[in-house]
Amino acid sequence: MVVGARRVGLSISQSAQLLGFSHTTISRVYKEWCEKGKTSSMRQSCGRKCLVDARGQRRSGRLIQADRRATLTEITTRYNRGMQQSICEATTRTTWRWMGYNS
């Protein structure tokens, strides 16, 4: 939207007022687009990295399927046996919710 507003001919001040961003943001985004031909967003790199990747999710799914009556503690212990970085029960529970297991 910033690039489009500037390309139409709006000034930095007009673009900032129209879009609700600061002058600095408008200048930085437009300058980056002019130099690189694209704009980047740092939002993808925000927050803590997931401890359980896609491979870990598949492994967790196999552990669940192997023993459907096992408790959260038992499955978390089994998961941690083969991994370098262990995870807590809360992480296991969160991962299961992402995978669609609710109870």
C-alpha positions as CSV (number, residue, x, y, z in Angstrom):
1,M,0.0,0.0,0.0
2,V,2.9,2.3,0.8
3,V,4.5,1.7,-2.6
4,G,1.3,2.1,-4.4
5,A,0.5,5.4,-2.7
6,R,4.0,6.8,-3.5
7,R,3.8,5.6,-7.1
8,V,0.5,7.4,-7.6
9,G,2.2,10.6,-6.6
10,L,1.3,11.1,-3.0
11,S,4.0,12.8,-0.9
12,I,5.4,11.1,2.2
13,S,3.3,13.2,4.5
14,Q,0.1,12.5,2.5
15,S,0.9,8.7,2.4
16,A,1.5,8.7,6.1
17,Q,-1.7,10.4,6.8
18,L,-3.7,8.3,4.4
19,L,-2.3,4.9,5.6
20,G,-1.8,5.8,9.3
21,F,1.9,5.0,9.3
22,S,4.7,7.3,10.4
23,H,6.8,9.3,8.0
24,T,9.8,7.2,8.8
25,T,8.0,4.0,8.0
26,I,6.8,5.3,4.6
27,S,10.3,6.5,3.8
28,R,12.0,3.2,4.8
29,V,9.5,1.0,3.0
30,Y,9.6,3.0,-0.2
31,K,13.4,3.3,-0.1
32,E,13.7,-0.5,0.3
33,W,11.4,-1.1,-2.6
34,C,13.3,1.3,-4.8
35,E,16.7,-0.3,-4.0
36,K,15.7,-4.0,-3.8
37,G,12.5,-4.2,-5.7
38,K,10.7,-5.8,-2.8
39,T,9.7,-5.1,0.8
40,S,10.5,-7.3,3.7
41,S,8.5,-8.0,6.8
42,M,10.2,-8.9,10.0
43,R,7.0,-10.3,11.4
44,Q,7.9,-13.8,10.3
45,S,10.9,-13.9,12.6
46,C,9.0,-12.6,15.7
47,G,8.5,-14.7,18.7
48,R,10.1,-17.9,20.1
49,K,10.9,-20.6,17.6
50,C,8.9,-23.8,17.9
51,L,10.6,-26.7,19.7
52,V,8.5,-29.2,17.8
53,D,9.0,-29.1,14.0
54,A,7.1,-31.1,11.4
55,R,9.2,-34.1,12.0
56,G,8.6,-33.9,15.7
57,Q,4.9,-33.6,15.1
58,R,4.9,-36.8,13.0
59,R,6.9,-38.6,15.7
60,S,4.4,-37.4,18.4
61,G,1.5,-38.6,16.2
62,R,3.1,-42.1,15.9
63,L,3.5,-42.2,19.7
64,I,-0.1,-41.3,20.2
65,Q,-1.3,-43.9,17.7
66,A,0.9,-46.6,19.2
67,D,-0.8,-46.3,22.6
68,R,-4.1,-44.4,22.5
69,R,-4.6,-44.9,26.3
70,A,-1.3,-43.5,27.4
71,T,-1.2,-40.3,29.5
72,L,0.3,-37.0,28.5
73,T,3.2,-37.6,30.9
74,E,4.0,-41.1,29.5
75,I,4.0,-39.9,25.9
76,T,6.1,-36.8,26.7
77,T,8.6,-39.1,28.4
78,R,8.7,-41.4,25.4
79,Y,9.1,-38.4,23.1
80,N,12.0,-37.0,25.1
81,R,13.9,-40.3,25.1
82,G,15.0,-40.0,21.5
83,M,15.4,-36.2,21.3
84,Q,18.4,-34.0,22.1
85,Q,16.2,-31.1,23.3
86,S,13.4,-32.2,25.7
87,I,10.0,-30.6,25.8
88,C,7.6,-30.2,28.7
89,E,4.1,-31.4,29.0
90,A,2.6,-28.0,28.2
91,T,4.5,-28.0,24.9
92,T,3.3,-31.5,24.1
93,R,-0.3,-30.5,24.8
94,T,0.0,-27.4,22.6
95,T,1.5,-29.5,19.8
96,W,-1.3,-32.0,20.1
97,R,-3.9,-29.2,19.8
98,W,-2.1,-27.9,16.6
99,M,-2.4,-31.5,15.3
100,G,-6.1,-31.7,16.0
101,Y,-6.0,-33.9,19.2
102,N,-8.2,-32.2,21.7
103,S,-8.6,-34.8,24.4
